[in-house]
Amino acid sequence: MSLEARLRPRPLSPRLAIYRRPMLLLVLSGTWHMRIGTHVILEDYIHNEGPQMVSLALNNFASAVVAIAGVYAVLNGRHLILARQGTT
C-alpha cells in the first residue's frame, strides 16, 4: 500500500464520528495544559535570560508539534478504525 493511501482519512461510521469533536477538545486542552505547566516549570528553574528564552521557545515548538500530531491522529481516525476492528 502506498504512503498516500495509508495517510488518506478513512470514512467512519456515524457512531464513531461523533467522538471526533470531544477527542479534538481533549487533545487541544491537554496540549495547552502541558505547555502552560512546562512554561511555569521552566520559568521557575531556569534563571538565566538566554537559556530561559530558548527553553520557552522549544517548549512552544514541542507543544505545537504534539498538538498537530494529535489533531492529525483524531482527524485521520485510524485509532477509531482499529478499535472498531478489535485490534490495537
N, C-alpha and C positions, 0 to 999 in steps of 0.2 A: 504494500500500500504506500502511495506517495506521501510525502510530508504534507503537501497541500490538502490531501484527502483526510489525513489524520487531524489536522488543525481546524478543519471546517466544522462549524457547530452542527450538532445533530438535533433533529426535531424531538421535542419532549411531549409526553402525554400531558393533557391539561392538569391532571392530578399532580404531576411533578413540577410543572411550570409555575404553579402558584408559590412555590418555595423560593423562587429566584429573588424577588424583591426583599423578603426578610433576610435572606442569606447575604445579599449585597449590603444591606444595612449593617449586618453583623460584621462582615469583613471590613467595611469602611470605619465603623465606630471602633472596632478592635485595633485597627491600624492607627487611628488617630490617638487612641488611649496609649498605645505603645510609644508613639512619637513624643507625646507630652511627658510621659513618665521618664523616658530616656533623656529628654531635654532637661528635666529637673535634676536628674542624677548627674548629668554632665556639667551643669552649671554649679552644682554643689561641690563636686570633687575635682574639677579642673580649674585651677586658679589663674593660670597664665592666659592672657588675652588671645594670643595667636593659636595655641593648640585648642583652646576652647571653641574658637570660631570654626576651625577646621572640623572639629568633632561634631559641632552642631550642624554644619553643612552636610557632613557624611551621614548624620542621623536623619536629616530631612531626605537625602537621596535614598538611603536604605528603606525608609518608611514608604517613600513613593514607589520603589520597586516592589515591595511586599504588597502594597495596595493594588498596583496594576496587575500583578500576578494573581492575586485573589479575585479581583473583578473578572479577569480573563477566565479563570477556572469556573467561576459561577456562571458566566455568560456562555461559556462553551458547553457546560452541562455534562461533561464526561463523567464526573463523580456521581451524578444522579443516574446516569445510564448504567454505570457499573453497579450501583446499589440496587437498581431495578433488576439486574441480571443475577444478583446474588453473589457477585464476586467483589473483591476489594482491590 
